[in-house]
């Protein structure tokens, strides 16, 4: 049966308009993105099949082009559309951060860093550069590494902080393993960066580690 033949309150698009996007299942949200099904399958049926093949919505969203395109109903055009949607989401979160103080909106900071770093297959170290009112001036991914580490140079962090005329920074990096617990090296690096930035009157407000789940705050654990 075509989705057009379903009762109106069960059609994903009408359900979204009536109840809001949060009321939809993963398959229904994906069906709206897909727009159409394939021969013998409605968009919802196809979405359910794809979620089963990938294992989860997150795995589908984080698949590279090669893996994405091997599945029925998907290809470079859909991949491009999906990447555009994801990037719009990241930019929306970034705009929200720029309007408010990062210290007054800790959940916005976490949400942005998750969107920016959690899907990365290799470790990335970056900084949120903040003004005197702790509003975000910019985010920069400064160092790219391997699956289990990235070399970080305090001199370069200081240089970029001065370039942005930042008064404070929030440090961040991801753990591709998904485990957000900081290593001994992470804690030593944080201390070195705090000392280096203090020489140019830039405060380190926090260091977030992004893994699965909520990013870990070193300040909240008393490590900074």
Secondary structure as GFF3:
##gff-version 3
##sequence-region A 1 224
A	DSSP	three_ten_helix	3	5	.	.	.	ID=ss1
A	DSSP	three_ten_helix	8	10	.	.	.	ID=ss2
A	DSSP	alpha_helix	12	19	.	.	.	ID=ss3
A	DSSP	three_ten_helix	21	23	.	.	.	ID=ss4
A	DSSP	alpha_helix	26	34	.	.	.	ID=ss5
A	DSSP	alpha_helix	43	54	.	.	.	ID=ss6
A	DSSP	alpha_helix	57	62	.	.	.	ID=ss7
A	DSSP	alpha_helix	65	68	.	.	.	ID=ss8
A	DSSP	alpha_helix	76	99	.	.	.	ID=ss9
A	DSSP	alpha_helix	106	117	.	.	.	ID=ss10
A	DSSP	beta_strand	124	130	.	.	.	ID=ss11
A	DSSP	beta_strand	136	144	.	.	.	ID=ss12
A	DSSP	alpha_helix	154	163	.	.	.	ID=ss13
A	DSSP	beta_strand	168	174	.	.	.	ID=ss14
A	DSSP	alpha_helix	184	198	.	.	.	ID=ss15
A	DSSP	beta_strand	203	210	.	.	.	ID=ss16
A	DSSP	beta_strand	216	217	.	.	.	ID=ss17
###
